[in-house]
Amino acid sequence: MDIKTWLEQAGEPVAETAFPPGEDVPEMPYIVYLDDSERGGGDMKNLSRNHSLSVERYSETSEDNKMLEALLDTQAIKYTKEKQWLTDEECFMTVYNFDILEREVI
């Protein structure tokens, strides 16, 4: 699964972990995601991967990205959402936490 491409459907710049050093960080709003994954399976084969994702959206306003939430809702992905004001950065950060199970077909 290409998580970055999937999240780009929300219409905002996306980076995994952080925007690369030396590159200009795009103007807000933008999205940064963290992907912790775990492989597993049965019968001596690792045919599944569980992605534990934290998607952080940075914005100058408290308004939500409806397209991002529609991506989650369309796939019936259960998620938690937390919004906070970051004083030092003078912006809002909205964090979405959820899991996606990916299965390989052999």
N, C-alpha and C positions, 0 to 999 in steps of 0.2 A: 504494500500500500504506500503510495506517495502522499504522505500527510501534508507536506508543504503545498503541493499542487491542489489538494482537496481544500485546504484552508484559504488559498488564494481566490477561490470562488466567492469569498465574502467581500471581494472588491478592495482590499487594503494590502499594502506591502506586508510580506511574511518572511520571518527568518527563524531558523532552528537555533535555539539557545541564545544567540545574540547576532546582531549585524556585525560582519567581519571588521576587525580593527583596520583602520585606515580608510574604510568606506564611510561616506556620509550616512548618518542615520536619516531615514526619510522623515518628512514632516508628518506630524500626527494627523490622523490616527494610523497606527500600525499594530501588527501582531507579532508576538514572539512565542514560540512554543517549546516545551521541554517534553521529550519522549523517553520514558523509562520502559524498556520492554523485557519480557521474559519469555523464553522458549520452553515448550513442553510438549507432551503427547503421551501416547501409549504404544505398546508393542515395540519398544526400543526405537521409536522414530519420533523426532521432534517436528511435528507437523502443525503446530499451532504457535502463535505469538500473541501475547497479551500486551497491548500498548496502554500504559498508564500515562495519560496526557494532561499537562497543565498548559492551557492556552491563555496567555496574558495579552490583553488589549489595552494599549495606551492611547489616551485621547484628552484633548483640552476641555471637552464637555462630558457631562455625565450620561449623555444619550447612548443607548445601546446600538450595536450593529445588528439590525434585524436580519440581514443576510447570513451573518455568522450563526445566529440562533436558529434560523431556518435550516441551515446545514445539519445541525444537531437534531432538530425536531423531525426533519424529513426521514432521517435514519432511525428515529425513535431511540436516540442515545440519551440515557439518563445522565444528568450532569448536575454539579453544584456550581453556584455562581456567587462570587464575592466581589464587591466594589469598594474601593477605598481611594482617598485623596492622598497623593504623595507630595508632601510639603516641599521637599528639596527640589523635586523635578517640576513642581507646579502643574501636575496633571492628574487625571484619574487613571487608575489601573483596575480593570475588571478581569478577574481570574475565573476561568471555566476549568473544572476538573472532571475528567471522565475516563472510562476504559473502553477500548475497542479490541475485540477478539478477532484475530485474523487466522484463517485456516488454509493450509496448503492442500492442493488436490494432486494426488499422484496417479 
